[in-house]
Amino acid sequence: MRKIYPSDISRDQFAKIEGLLLSARKKTKPRKVDLYDVFCAILYVLKSGCQWDMIPSDFPPKSTVYTYFKQWKEKPSESELSLLEQTLKKNQVGAARIKHGRNEHSSFLIVDAQSVRNTDTAKYKGYDAGKKVSGIKRHIAVDTQGLPHALAVTTADVTDRKGALEAFVRHKKFLGKVVNVLADGGYTGRPFAEGVNEILGASVQIAKRNELHTFAVVPQRWVVERSFAWIEKCHRLWKNCERGLNTSLQFVNLAFLALLLRRD
């Protein structure tokens, strides 16, 4: 029996997503490892920020853990979602909203972007001149509870507007009820508003910061900042050390998935 780590979820929590994760398996050969331990090993990497080779020895072998992670993170095609994304969107976000007495699909979204510095192992990078960051950019759209409804990861040179539209396109089938999108001044402009209307049939509202450049909490904008703070509790996400943009995206999905499972 292995040691219990702070990054673990319970077996009851894992049971809620086990069915979807099992669908990735194509072989009929009996499984020799406990899938729960495999998932907890991936959560250990996410939470601690360690390298795959540094996974504790009481977990399944590193090669086995990474093989399962690779299956769960891969997208069948550019327009389809990975199993981790499906598990988050289909299984957890809607269930969390229903639990709090809300409709499964949100009608109001708040968008924002976060530029993250690369390490020397990262393959893709761009330069965000505004924030002076060389690396990648995470684009996120959340509801008023801070739950993610659309995610995308691009190089840092991609504009906030373009990245948000990419996220909306990827998750369009889950955003059919969206009526309004709230954004900050970085999303100002007719092309973005027209793009949101074309993709979602929704309108855009811009919340501008205090013109006097003094600190002021912008109503509802703090919600998306809190969502970024939630995932930054995972050391793997402090910087980007992934070779592929999709791997960076899937670790963000995994961070939100673990958060929602622990809350339930």
C-alpha positions in Angstrom: 0.0 0.0 0.0 1.4 3.4 -1.0 1.8 6.5 1.0 -1.0 9.1 0.9 0.1 12.4 -0.6 -1.5 15.9 -0.2 -2.1 16.0 -3.9 -4.3 12.9 -3.9 -8.0 12.9 -4.4 -10.2 10.2 -2.7 -11.3 7.0 -4.5 -14.9 8.2 -4.3 -14.0 11.4 -6.1 -12.0 9.5 -8.7 -15.0 7.2 -9.3 -16.9 10.2 -10.7 -14.5 10.4 -13.7 -13.2 6.9 -14.0 -15.7 5.8 -16.6 -14.6 8.5 -19.1 -10.9 7.9 -18.5 -11.4 4.2 -19.1 -12.7 4.9 -22.6 -9.2 5.8 -23.7 -8.1 2.2 -23.4 -8.1 0.3 -26.7 -6.4 -3.0 -25.7 -8.2 -6.0 -24.1 -5.2 -7.1 -22.1 -6.0 -7.0 -18.4 -4.8 -3.9 -16.6 -2.0 -4.5 -14.1 -2.0 -1.1 -12.4 -4.6 0.7 -10.3 -5.9 3.6 -12.5 -6.6 5.6 -9.3 -2.9 5.5 -8.4 -1.9 6.5 -12.0 -4.2 9.5 -11.8 -2.9 10.5 -8.4 0.7 10.2 -9.7 -0.2 12.8 -12.4 -1.7 15.0 -9.8 1.5 14.7 -7.8 3.5 16.0 -10.8 1.0 18.9 -11.3 0.9 19.9 -7.7 4.6 19.5 -6.8 6.1 20.6 -10.2 8.5 17.7 -10.2 9.9 16.0 -13.3 8.3 12.8 -14.5 11.5 10.9 -13.4 11.1 12.2 -9.9 7.6 10.6 -9.3 7.9 8.7 -5.9 8.6 5.0 -6.3 5.4 3.8 -4.5 3.4 5.1 -7.5 3.2 3.0 -10.7 6.3 3.3 -13.0 7.0 6.6 -14.6 6.6 5.2 -18.1 3.1 3.8 -17.2 2.0 7.0 -15.7 3.1 9.1 -18.6 1.6 6.7 -21.2 -1.9 7.1 -19.5 -1.4 10.9 -19.3 -0.5 11.0 -23.0 -3.7 9.0 -23.9 -5.9 11.4 -21.8 -4.3 14.6 -23.1 -4.3 13.9 -26.8 -7.0 15.4 -29.0 -8.4 13.1 -31.7 -8.4 16.1 -34.0 -7.9 19.9 -33.8 -11.6 20.5 -33.5 -12.3 17.7 -30.9 -11.6 17.8 -27.2 -9.2 15.5 -25.2 -10.6 13.1 -22.6 -9.3 15.5 -19.8 -11.3 18.4 -21.4 -14.4 16.2 -21.9 -14.2 15.1 -18.3 -13.9 18.7 -17.0 -16.6 20.2 -19.3 -19.1 17.3 -19.5 -18.7 15.8 -16.0 -17.7 18.5 -13.5 -18.4 22.1 -14.5 -22.1 21.5 -15.2 -22.5 19.3 -12.1 -21.0 22.0 -9.9 -23.4 24.6 -11.3 -26.4 22.4 -10.8 -25.3 21.7 -7.2 -25.4 25.4 -6.5 -28.9 25.8 -8.0 -27.9 27.1 -11.4 -28.5 26.0 -14.9 -25.9 23.6 -16.3 -24.8 26.0 -19.0 -23.9 29.7 -18.2 -25.4 32.6 -20.0 -22.7 35.0 -18.8 -18.9 34.7 -19.2 -15.9 36.7 -18.1 -12.7 36.5 -20.2 -9.1 37.2 -19.5 -5.6 36.1 -20.4 -2.4 35.3 -18.5 1.1 35.4 -19.9 3.5 32.9 -18.4 7.2 32.7 -18.8 8.9 29.7 -20.4 11.7 27.6 -19.0 14.5 26.4 -21.3 12.7 23.1 -22.0 9.6 24.7 -23.5 9.4 24.5 -27.3 7.0 27.2 -28.3 7.2 30.8 -27.2 6.3 34.3 -28.2 6.9 37.7 -26.7 4.1 39.7 -25.0 5.4 43.3 -25.4 2.7 44.7 -23.1 3.7 42.5 -20.1 7.3 41.9 -21.2 6.9 38.1 -21.0 8.5 35.6 -23.3 6.5 32.4 -23.2 2.9 31.3 -23.6 -0.5 32.8 -22.9 -3.5 31.2 -21.2 -6.9 32.3 -22.3 -9.9 31.6 -20.1 -13.6 32.3 -19.9 -15.3 31.7 -16.6 -18.8 32.1 -15.2 -19.7 34.2 -12.1 -18.5 31.3 -9.9 -15.1 31.2 -11.5 -15.7 27.9 -13.2 -14.0 27.5 -16.6 -16.2 27.2 -19.7 -13.6 27.8 -22.4 -9.8 27.5 -22.3 -7.0 27.9 -24.9 -3.2 28.2 -24.7 -1.2 30.1 -27.3 2.2 31.6 -27.6 2.5 34.9 -25.8 2.5 37.1 -28.9 -1.1 36.1 -29.8 -3.4 38.9 -28.8 -6.0 38.5 -26.0 -8.8 39.0 -28.5 -7.6 36.3 -30.9 -6.9 33.8 -28.1 -10.4 34.3 -26.6 -12.0 33.8 -30.0 -9.9 30.6 -30.4 -11.2 29.4 -27.0 -14.8 30.1 -28.0 -14.5 28.2 -31.2 -13.0 25.1 -29.5 -15.7 25.0 -26.9 -18.6 26.3 -29.0 -20.9 23.3 -28.4 -20.8 24.0 -24.6 -21.5 27.7 -25.0 -24.9 27.7 -26.7 -26.6 29.6 -23.8 -24.1 32.5 -23.6 -25.7 35.9 -24.0 -23.1 38.3 -22.6 -19.3 38.3 -22.4 -17.5 40.7 -20.0 -13.9 41.7 -20.8 -11.4 44.4 -19.9 -10.0 47.2 -22.1 -7.6 44.8 -23.9 -10.6 43.3 -25.7 -11.9 46.6 -27.0 -12.7 46.8 -30.7 -15.3 46.0 -33.3 -13.6 42.9 -34.7 -13.7 41.1 -31.3 -17.3 42.0 -30.7 -18.3 40.9 -34.2 -16.3 37.6 -33.7 -18.1 36.9 -30.4 -21.4 37.6 -32.0 -20.6 35.4 -35.0 -19.4 32.4 -32.9 -21.7 32.6 -29.9 -24.4 35.1 -30.9 -23.5 37.0 -27.7 -22.7 40.7 -27.0 -19.6 42.1 -25.4 -19.4 44.4 -22.4 -16.1 46.2 -21.7 -15.2 46.9 -18.0 -12.6 49.7 -18.0 -10.2 50.2 -15.2 -10.1 53.4 -13.2 -8.8 56.2 -15.4 -6.9 57.8 -12.5 -4.7 54.7 -12.3 -5.5 54.2 -8.7 -6.4 50.8 -7.3 -10.1 49.9 -7.7 -11.9 46.6 -7.8 -13.6 46.3 -11.2 -17.0 44.7 -10.6 -17.1 41.0 -11.5 -13.6 41.2 -13.1 -12.0 39.9 -9.8 -13.7 36.5 -10.4 -11.5 35.5 -13.3 -8.4 36.7 -11.4 -9.4 34.4 -8.6 -9.6 31.5 -11.1 -6.1 32.1 -12.2 -5.0 32.2 -8.5 -6.7 28.8 -7.9 -4.6 27.0 -10.6 -1.4 28.8 -9.6 -1.5 26.7 -6.4 -0.1 24.0 -8.7 3.7 24.4 -8.9 3.7 22.9 -12.4 1.8 26.0 -13.7 4.1 28.6 -12.2 6.1 28.6 -15.4 5.7 26.8 -18.7 8.1 23.9 -19.1 6.1 21.8 -21.6 7.3 21.2 -25.1 3.8 21.3 -26.6 1.1 23.9 -26.3 -1.5 21.1 -25.9 0.3 19.7 -22.9 0.3 23.1 -21.3 -3.4 23.3 -22.0 -4.2 19.9 -20.5 -2.3 20.6 -17.3 -4.6 23.7 -16.8 -7.6 21.4 -17.5 -6.3 18.9 -15.0 -5.8 21.6 -12.3 -9.4 22.8 -12.6 -10.6 19.1 -12.7 -8.8 18.3 -9.5 -10.1 21.5 -7.9 -13.8 20.6 -8.7 -13.4 17.0 -7.6 -12.0 18.0 -4.2 -14.9 20.5 -3.7 -17.6 17.9 -4.3 
